[in-house]
Amino acid sequence: MRIRIVAAFLWLAVLAGHEVLAQQAPTQSPVVHADQTVSLSLEAAGADSVIAVVYQFARIDTVDLARGEGGVWQATFGPLDPGYYLYSFVIDGRSATDRQNDYRTKDVWAILLIPDDPPAFYEEQDVPRGVLHHHRHRSEAHGDWRSYIVYTPPGYETGDTPLPVLYLLHGGADGSDSNHLFWEDYGAVSVIMDNLIADATSVPMIVVMPNILLSAVEARSLGFSPRGFERTFGAFPQYLREELVPAIDGAYRTRTDATGRGIAGLSFGGLMSLAAGLTHTHMFAWVGTFSPYVPPEEPGRYSPVGQEEFLQTAWSAARASLEHGEVGQPSKLLWHTCGIADGLYDANQSLLGNLSRRQIDYQSRSTDGQHTWSVWQEDLRAFTGLVFK
């Protein structure tokens, strides 16, 4: 067996192809052993090679499976650190999910949990459970149909007290209609919130997870351009203000004051939470930004504009349709975090300086992590422990 480190985006490109519907072996997969090693298996009798791709954001390992009797391919690897992982198979160059695993995303990824001892806050525990509600509606701001998820905490159905609402934004993705699932599929939001509410780390709250990006058609048309930035940062805040928040307030028992609403996001969603939150302080008193995507101070290969122009574009677009909207100070909290090993760390330090020059107060913490879900799950725990109190 060989384990190879490969460039993340190369493997993501391979996995974007059509899934191979391989017949799965009548054995259990995955199996997490007591020593935190993992065994995977599948049946692919006609295959010449089978590779498992084990994914944590910013790192992808590949594991060669060995052919066994009856065309069953198997491998044992690790040990792995506790936490969530994604994995899939590549059979003769084409991607396939592990159909023996009941926990899979909408694409080819299956979910692997290495448990901790005692169980971590992101692991299912014997606590009261909340409910996930799936919605879909027409958005005039985006000109398409949008899906979103709403988490209601345990006891919501039998209660009568209005609850605070956290709008939780995903990161950059492929423009598909499944982006709103990222926090739940990869971040285990409902499990985390159940546990945090049960141990009183967080107050009971409603969590709304929308799709923040343009449609795939519009995103392809505009590309990574200033016009694309303007459209993205103009459309979502308008959608949030005029369509999503009214829909949530109309359908759920919510607090409708600014101190009863928060907005937070990771990576690109972290920047969007800044753009929407700081231009809508009359709606959101709590703003969280987890490892926000911001370009470096000077234009470069991956950003056609420098940081100052980029932020000004985002904020200007977000407030363009407001009668009076300036970049302002959230009345309760602006909370920022970024991992020291994150490739965006230096740009984030520049961002904090940018906020200071605008005399916007914030709390910031640096962690040891990278641009990864384990960091964002910790961020969610910390932020939800601060808000609505």
N, C-alpha and C positions, 0 to 999 in steps of 0.2 A: 504494500500500500504506500502511496506517495501523497503527501499533502503539499500543495503548491499555492503560493500567494499570487493572485492575478489582479490586473487592473479592474476595478469595480465596473466601470462603464462598458468595458469590452464584454464582460459576462452578462450584464444587463441587456446588451444588444442581442446577444445570442438567445437569451431567455424571452425576448420579445416576440419570437416566432411562434408558429402554431404548436400547440401542445401535442406530444405523442401520447396516444391513449394505450399505454402499455398495460398488459395483464399483470396484476399484482400477485405476488406469491402468497400462499395461504399461511404466512408467518406474520408475526407481529412486527410492525415497523412504524415509528422508531421505538427502540428500547433504550431507556436511560438506566445505566447500571449504578450500583451503589458507589462506585469510585468515580462517577461523573463522566465515564466514557459512554459513547453512544454507538448502537448498532443499527444500521439501515439495511434493508433488503427489498428487492423486487424481482419479479419474473420477467425476463426479456430474452427468451430462448434464441431468437434470431439476431441478437445484437452482437456487434463486434467490440463495443466499448460502452461502459456505463460510468459516469462520473456524478458524484454528489457535489452540489454547490451549496456551501454553508455560509450564510450571510449575516453579518452585522454591519450596519452602515459604516462606511469608510474602511471596511475590511471584508474581503471575500476569500475563503479558503476552498480549495477543491480537493476532493478525496476520490481516489480510484477505487471502484468496487471490483471484486474478483468473481469470476464465473465459478459457480458450483454445480452440484448435481441438479438435473432437471431444468437447466437454464435459469437457476436462481442466482442472482448477483448479490453479494454481501460485502460489507465492510464494517469494521469497528475502529473508532478513532476517538481522540481526546486524551486526557480529560478536558472538559470545557468548564469555564467559570460559570457560576450560577447566573441565570438570566434568560431572556428570550432570544431565540435565534430563528431565522428563516432558512429553509433549505428546499432544493428541488433536485431533480435528476436531469442529466443530459445524456441521451441515448443516441449514439452515433451522430452527435452534433445537434440533436433536436431536443427541446425541453419537454419534461414530463413532471407532473406532480406525483406525490406519494399518496395514492388513493387508499392506502391502509390507514392513513392518518385522518381522523375526523376533523381536525382543526386546520383548515386551509383558507387561504385568501381567495379572492375572486380570480386571480391569475394563477401562475404555476407554483406559487410558494406554499409550503406547508410550515406549520409553526412548531417549534421545538422549545420546550421549557426545561431548563436544568434547575431543579429545585434547590432552595437554600435551607439551612437548618439553624434557627427556626424559620418557618416559612416567611418569605419576604412580603412586603406590602402589595406587590403586583401578582401574588399567587392566590388562587382561589382558596378561601377559608370558610369555616362554618359560621357565617354571619348572615343577617338578613340581606336579601337581594333587591336591587332596584330593577327597573324595566327599561329596555331600549325600544323606542318607537321610531319607525321608518316613515318618512314623508317624501312627497314629491309634488312640486308645483311649478307653474309657469312664472318665469322671471322676465319682466319687461326690461329691467336694467341690463340684463345679459342677452335678452332676445332668444332664450332657450328654456328648456325644462331643467329644473335643478332638484337634486335629492339632498336630504339632510337627515341626521339622526338626532333624536332627543333622548337623553338619559334622565329618568325621574327616580328620585331616591326611594329607599324602602319606606313604606307608610304613606307615600304620596296619595294613593287612591282613596285612603280613608281619612286624610287630613283636611283641614279647611284654612290653614294659614298660608298666605302668599309666600313664595320662596324666591330667593335670589337666583339669578341666572348667569352662568359663565358661558360665553361664546368662545369655543376652542377651535383654533384654526390649524389645519395641516400645513405641510411644507410644499415645496415645489414638486410637481408630479408631471404626468404625461398628458394632461388635458382631458382625460377620460371622465366619465360620470361616476366613477367609483372613488374619487379622491376623498369624499366625505367619510369613507370607511377607514382611512389610514389610522387615525388615532385609536379606534376600537380594535381593528385587526392587528396592528403592530404594537400599539401602546397599552392595550388591555384597560382602557379607561373605566369601563363599568366595574371591573373587578377591583381596580384601585379605589374608585370612589366608594364602593360598598365597604371596603376595609377601613378607609379613612373616616367615613361617617360612623362606622361601628365603634371605633376606638376614640371617637370625639376629636380626632386631629382636624377634621373639617366639619363645618356645619352642613346640614342637609341643603343641597342645592340642585338645581336643574342644570344640565350641561348640554349645550347645543353644538353639534359638529356639522358645519356646512361645507360645501365645495366653494373655494375662494377663487378659482382660476377661470379664465375664459374657456369657451368651448374649444374642442380640438380643432374645429374648422377655423375659428377666428384666430386661435393661437398660431396655427400654421401660416395663416395669411399675414399676420403682423410680425411674427418672428420676435427675435431678441433685439428689439429696437426701441428708441425713445417713444415712438407712437404706441408700441406694444405696452410699455410701462404705463403710459398715460391712460390707456384704455383699461388695463388691469386694475390700476389703483383708483380709477374713477368709477368703474362698474361695481366693484364689490362693496365699497362703502355706501354707494347709493342703494344697492340691493339690501344691504344690512339695515339701513335706516328706513327705507320706504316699504320694504317687502318682508324681510325675514323677522325682524323684531316685532312688527305688528302681527305677523302670523303666530309667533310664539306667544305673545301677550294675549292674543285672542283665543288660543286653543288651550293654554295652560294657566295654572294658578300662580301667577308671577308677581313679583314686585316690579313696579314700573318707574321707580325713582332711580336716579343715577347711582346712588350708593347701593342699590340692589342689583346692579349689573356690572359684570366684568368681561374683559376680552383679553385673550392670550393666544399665542401661537408659537410654533417652532419654525426655525429656519426662514423660508420665504413667508410663512404665516406669521413669524415673529415680526418681520418688517411690516406686514399688513396690519398686525395688531397695533403697531406704532402709528401707521398712517391713519387708520380708522379711529383708534383710541384718542390720539392727541388732537384730532380735528373734530371729535365728537365728545368732548368732555361733559357736555350737557346730558349725554346718554350713558357714559361709562366712567365711573369713579375709580375703577380698578383696572390697570393695564399691565399685562405681563408679556415679556418678549424673551423667548428661549433660543439662544444661539441664533439671533436674527441674521438673515442673509443681508449683508451690505457689501458693496464693492469697496476696493481700496480707495485711498484718497485720490490717486491719479488714474485716468483711463488706462485700460490694458486689454489683453486678449479676450477676456471674458466679460468685459464691461465697456460699452462704447462711450460712457461718460464717467467722470470721477464721482466720488462719494457725495460731495456737496450738491452737485447738479442733480444727481440721482435722487437724493432725499428731497430736494426742492420739488422735483417733478412728482414724486410720490405724494407729498403733502399737498401740493397745489391741485393735483387731480382729485385727491380725496375730499377736498373742501370746495371744489369748483361749483357744485350745485347747491351749496349752502348759502343762505342769505347773509349770514355773518359767521364765518368759520375761520379761525386762525389756529395755528399750532399752539396748544395751551397745556396747562398743568392739570393732570388728573387730581381730583379733590382728595382722594384717599391714598393711592399708591401707584407709582410707576416702578415696576420691578424687572430687572434685567439680569440675565445670567449667560455665561458662555464658558465652555471648557478650555483650559489652558492649552491642551493639545489639539484643539479645534483649528482647522485651517483658516477659519474666519476670526480667530482671536485678535489679531492685530487690527483688522478692520473694525472690530467691535470696540476696541479701545479708542479708535478714532471717532466712532459713533458717540461714545460717552462724552468725549470732548465737544462734539457737535451739540449735544443736548445741553451741556453746561454753558456753552456760549449763548444758547438761547434762554438761559436762566430757567431751565426745566429741571426740577429736582427729581432724583431717582435713587433707588437702592439697587446695588449691583453685587453679585457674588461670582467668584470664579471657582470652577470645579476642576477635578483632575481628568475629566473625560474628554472625549472627542465629539464629533458630530454624529451622535448615536442615540438610539432609543433608550438605552439605560440612563443616559444623562437626562433626557426629556421626561422620563417617568419620575425621576427624582425631582426635577423642576416642577412637575405637576403636583407632586406631594407637598413640596415646600410652598408653592404659590397658593394652593387651595387651603393650606393651613393658616394663611395670612388674611385671606379676603373674607368680606362680609361679617367681620367681627368688630 
